């Protein structure tokens, strides 16, 4: 059996799979899905800059969606989620983590409040099965209707400074009144049979630019994709999704967060509300915050053009290993060799001199802020 046949056998496909092939996408395995890395338009850089300067279109249908409804919906979300959704207004979105009892990260996710006792959870594609099992395990004793809707929803993200104009004019979906980290539900006529169709539109983004996410049935998402491509919107793959999120210091589960990397280590303590009555992992995270984590996530900038990659060792000036790179690139927007790295806490102070082992050479650098590019979100 050939490589492509093996891939097709093992990997899932989103509802836009054939659209990617028609655009000449280079497909790769990601999170259990066969996904576009980049398209035939000159590589990752043009896609990256399309989002920074104009607008780009992403297939994010691989992400997971879980709904929580019922009398105990809020209490359940409070129990499994580090952020605080108590008395949240309808339409508000919260970022946070689900954690194990020891403080390690199950996943980072978004929680949408769609109505009273009605929550919509967006989880990472690679973690869908694990997260779902964990959520079910911890749902015992709660009066809720918990459903995994990952196979139903398709999702696209329209990102960039022109995103609002494109969503409203090309797709005819009103979105200008949405503030950053808010969501609304709209009923729109479905083109094929004119029956009402429920669509979710949110304004969050994972690029550092203004942008919208549209969740709906597979057929509607395919229709939206075709309209946007026909209007000249730049299709963007996973390659620039990673370079864009990295430049603004946003974490990726498996790199900056994991079972062994807690939100406190990752510098995400602002999304861990220790004043809440309880949530899974609270005791361990409170202890770690009080004592200080042994390791911290930092940014590092190299003076050289060498590129630090995931897993490369970070050394102190005496040549001793003090950590490792989680993500690294030569940034497209600023043309600097930078990385995020998990290092021993004593080396996490800004301007601390460090070194990175890149193959057989060692390159000097210094600790900097993890945000390598200024965000342009609409507030």
C-alpha positions in Angstrom: 0.0 0.0 0.0 1.4 3.4 -1.0 2.1 6.4 1.4 -1.0 8.3 0.2 -3.2 5.2 0.6 -1.9 4.7 4.1 -2.6 8.4 5.0 -6.1 8.2 3.6 -6.8 5.1 5.6 -5.6 6.5 8.9 -6.4 10.2 8.8 -9.7 11.9 9.0 -10.8 14.5 6.5 -12.6 17.8 7.0 -15.6 18.8 5.0 -13.3 21.0 2.9 -10.7 18.3 2.0 -11.5 18.3 -1.7 -11.4 22.1 -1.8 -7.8 22.0 -0.6 -6.8 19.5 -3.2 -8.4 21.6 -6.0 -6.2 24.5 -4.8 -3.1 22.4 -5.0 -2.5 22.3 -1.2 0.3 20.3 0.3 -1.5 18.0 2.7 0.0 16.8 6.0 -1.1 14.8 9.0 -2.2 17.0 12.0 -4.2 16.1 15.0 -5.5 13.0 13.3 -6.6 14.9 10.2 -5.3 15.3 6.7 -4.8 19.0 6.6 -3.4 21.7 4.2 0.1 22.9 5.2 0.3 25.5 2.4 -1.0 26.2 -1.1 0.6 26.6 -4.4 1.2 30.3 -4.2 4.9 30.7 -3.2 5.0 29.1 0.2 4.1 30.1 3.8 5.3 33.7 3.6 2.6 35.0 1.2 -0.1 33.4 3.2 1.3 34.8 6.4 1.5 38.3 5.0 -2.0 38.1 3.5 -3.4 37.8 7.0 -1.1 40.5 8.4 -1.9 43.0 5.7 -5.3 42.0 4.1 -7.3 38.8 4.9 -6.8 35.1 4.9 -9.1 32.0 5.0 -8.4 29.0 7.2 -10.1 25.6 7.4 -10.4 24.8 11.1 -13.1 22.2 10.9 -10.7 19.7 12.6 -11.3 21.5 15.9 -13.6 19.7 18.4 -17.0 21.1 19.7 -18.7 20.0 22.8 -22.1 21.3 24.1 -23.1 21.5 27.7 -26.7 22.2 28.5 -29.0 21.8 31.5 -29.6 23.0 35.1 -26.1 22.3 36.2 -24.3 23.5 33.0 -22.6 26.5 34.6 -21.6 24.6 37.7 -20.1 21.8 35.5 -18.1 24.2 33.4 -16.9 25.9 36.5 -15.7 22.5 37.8 -13.6 21.6 34.8 -12.4 25.0 33.6 -9.7 27.2 35.1 -11.4 30.5 34.1 -14.5 31.9 35.8 -17.8 31.9 33.9 -20.0 32.6 36.9 -22.8 35.0 36.0 -21.2 35.5 32.5 -23.3 37.5 30.0 -24.8 35.6 27.1 -22.5 36.0 24.1 -19.2 36.1 26.1 -16.3 33.9 25.3 -13.6 32.8 27.8 -10.2 31.2 27.2 -8.8 28.9 29.8 -7.6 25.3 30.5 -8.9 22.0 31.8 -6.3 20.6 34.2 -5.5 17.3 35.9 -5.5 17.2 39.7 -1.7 17.7 39.7 -2.1 20.9 37.6 -0.9 19.4 34.3 -3.0 20.6 31.3 -5.6 18.3 29.8 -6.2 20.9 27.0 -6.6 24.7 26.5 -10.0 25.7 25.1 -12.6 28.3 24.5 -15.9 28.4 26.3 -18.8 30.2 24.6 -21.9 31.2 26.6 -24.7 30.8 24.1 -27.6 31.1 26.6 -28.5 30.5 30.2 -27.4 27.0 31.0 -26.1 26.6 27.4 -22.3 26.4 26.8 -20.3 25.6 23.7 -16.7 24.3 24.2 -14.1 24.4 21.4 -11.2 22.0 22.0 -8.1 21.0 20.1 -8.4 18.5 17.3 -5.6 16.2 18.5 -7.3 16.0 22.0 -10.9 15.4 21.0 -11.1 11.7 22.1 -9.0 12.3 25.3 -11.0 15.5 26.2 -14.3 13.8 25.6 -13.5 10.9 27.8 -12.2 13.2 30.5 -15.3 15.4 30.3 -17.6 12.4 30.6 -15.7 11.1 33.5 -16.1 14.3 35.4 -19.8 14.8 34.5 -21.0 12.3 37.1 -23.4 14.0 39.5 -24.2 17.0 37.3 -27.7 17.5 35.8 -26.5 18.2 32.3 -26.8 17.1 28.6 -23.2 16.7 27.4 -22.8 16.1 23.7 -19.7 15.8 21.4 -20.8 17.7 18.3 -17.3 17.6 16.6 -18.5 15.5 13.6 -21.4 17.9 12.9 -19.7 21.3 12.8 -17.5 22.6 10.1 -15.6 25.7 10.9 -13.7 28.4 8.9 -11.7 31.3 10.2 -11.5 34.6 8.3 -8.5 36.5 9.7 -6.9 39.9 9.0 -7.6 43.6 9.0 -10.1 43.2 6.2 -12.0 40.3 7.8 -15.0 42.3 9.0 -15.6 43.8 5.5 -15.2 40.4 3.8 -17.6 38.5 6.2 -20.3 41.1 5.8 -20.0 41.8 2.1 -19.1 38.4 0.7 -21.0 36.1 3.1 -23.7 38.6 4.0 -23.2 37.8 7.7 -23.6 40.7 10.1 -20.6 40.8 12.4 -19.5 44.4 12.9 -21.3 44.7 16.3 -19.3 41.8 17.8 -16.6 42.8 20.2 -13.4 40.9 20.8 -14.2 37.5 22.5 -17.9 37.6 21.8 -20.2 35.3 19.9 -23.7 35.4 18.4 -26.1 32.9 16.8 -27.8 33.8 13.6 -30.5 32.0 11.5 -29.6 32.2 7.9 -31.5 30.7 4.9 -29.6 27.8 3.5 -29.1 28.2 -0.3 -30.2 24.7 -1.4 -33.5 24.5 0.4 -34.1 27.8 2.1 -34.6 26.2 5.5 -33.4 28.0 8.6 -29.8 27.3 9.4 -28.2 28.0 12.8 -24.8 29.7 12.4 -22.4 30.7 15.1 -20.1 33.7 14.5 -17.3 34.6 17.0 -14.6 37.2 17.1 -11.5 35.7 18.7 -8.7 34.7 16.3 -5.4 32.8 16.7 -3.3 35.0 14.5 -2.8 38.3 16.3 -5.1 40.0 13.8 -8.8 40.8 13.8 -10.9 37.9 12.7 -14.0 35.8 12.8 -14.8 32.1 13.2 -17.9 30.7 11.5 -19.4 27.4 12.8 -22.2 25.6 10.8 -23.1 22.5 9.0 -20.6 21.0 6.5 -22.7 22.0 3.5 -22.9 25.6 4.6 -19.2 25.8 5.4 -18.4 24.5 2.0 -20.6 27.1 0.4 -18.9 29.9 2.4 -15.5 28.6 1.4 -16.4 28.7 -2.3 -17.8 32.3 -2.0 -14.7 33.6 -0.2 -12.2 31.9 -2.7 -14.2 33.2 -5.6 -14.0 36.7 -4.1 -10.2 36.4 -4.0 -9.6 35.7 -0.3 -6.3 34.0 0.2 -6.5 30.4 1.3 -4.1 29.8 4.2 -2.7 26.5 5.6 -1.4 25.2 8.9 2.1 26.5 8.2 1.2 30.2 8.5 -1.4 29.5 11.2 1.6 28.4 13.3 3.9 31.3 12.3 1.1 33.8 13.0 0.2 32.5 16.4 3.8 32.1 17.4 4.7 35.8 16.6 2.1 37.0 19.0 3.0 34.5 21.8 -0.1 32.3 21.6 0.4 28.8 22.9 0.0 25.5 21.0 -1.0 22.5 23.0 1.7 19.9 22.8 4.4 22.6 22.6 3.7 25.3 25.2 1.1 23.4 27.2 0.9 19.7 28.0 0.3 17.1 30.7 3.7 18.2 32.1 3.4 21.9 31.4 0.9 23.7 33.7 -0.8 27.0 32.9 1.4 28.6 35.6 4.6 27.4 34.0 3.3 28.7 30.6 2.7 32.2 32.0 -1.1 31.8 31.6 -1.9 32.4 35.3 -4.3 35.2 34.4 -6.7 32.5 33.0 -6.5 30.5 36.3 -9.0 32.0 38.7 -7.8 30.8 42.1 -10.6 32.9 43.8 -13.2 30.5 42.4 -14.7 28.1 44.9 -13.3 25.0 43.2 -12.1 23.5 39.9 -10.1 20.4 39.1 -6.4 21.1 39.7 -7.0 24.2 41.8 -5.0 23.1 44.9 -1.9 22.1 42.8 -2.0 25.3 40.8 -2.4 27.5 43.9 0.6 25.8 45.5 2.7 26.2 42.3 1.7 29.9 42.0 2.5 30.6 45.7 5.9 28.8 45.6 6.8 29.7 42.0 7.1 27.1 39.2 10.4 25.3 38.8 10.3 26.1 35.0 8.9 29.1 33.1 8.0 29.8 29.5 10.1 32.6 28.0 10.9 34.2 24.7 14.5 34.1 23.4 16.0 36.2 20.6 19.2 35.2 18.9 21.7 37.6 17.4 22.4 35.2 14.6 20.1 34.1 11.8 20.2 30.5 12.9 16.7 29.1 13.5 15.9 27.4 16.9 13.5 24.5 16.5 11.3 22.5 18.9 13.3 20.3 21.2 16.6 22.1 20.8 18.5 22.6 24.1 18.8 25.9 25.9 22.1 26.4 27.8 23.3 28.9 30.3 26.6 30.8 29.6 28.5 28.0 31.3 27.1 25.5 28.8 24.8 23.7 31.2 21.4 22.6 29.9 18.6 24.8 31.5 15.6 24.0 29.2 14.4 23.4 25.7 12.8 25.2 22.8 9.0 24.7 22.5 8.6 26.7 19.2 11.1 28.6 17.1 11.1 30.4 13.7 12.8 33.2 11.7 9.8 35.5 12.0 8.2 36.5 8.8 6.8 39.8 10.0 10.0 41.0 11.8 12.8 38.9 10.3 14.3 37.8 13.6 15.4 34.5 14.9 13.3 33.9 18.0 11.7 31.1 20.0 9.6 30.3 23.0 11.4 28.0 25.5 10.7 26.3 28.8 13.7 27.1 31.1 14.6 26.8 34.7 12.9 29.7 36.6 16.2 31.3 37.6 16.9 32.1 34.0 13.5 33.5 33.1 14.3 37.2 33.8 14.2 39.6 30.8 17.7 40.2 29.2 19.2 37.1 30.8 21.9 35.8 28.5 21.5 32.2 27.3 22.6 30.0 24.5 20.9 27.6 22.2 22.4 24.4 20.8 21.5 24.2 17.1 23.0 21.0 15.7 26.7 21.1 16.4 27.0 24.8 17.1 26.0 27.0 20.1 24.4 30.4 19.4 24.1 33.2 22.0 20.8 34.9 22.7 18.8 36.7 25.4 15.5 36.4 27.2 12.8 38.7 25.8 9.0 39.1 26.0 7.2 36.2 24.3 5.1 38.5 22.1 7.4 39.1 19.1 4.8 41.1 17.1 2.2 43.6 18.3 -1.3 42.2 18.2 -4.0 44.0 16.1 -7.2 42.7 17.7 -10.4 44.8 17.8 -11.2 45.5 21.4 
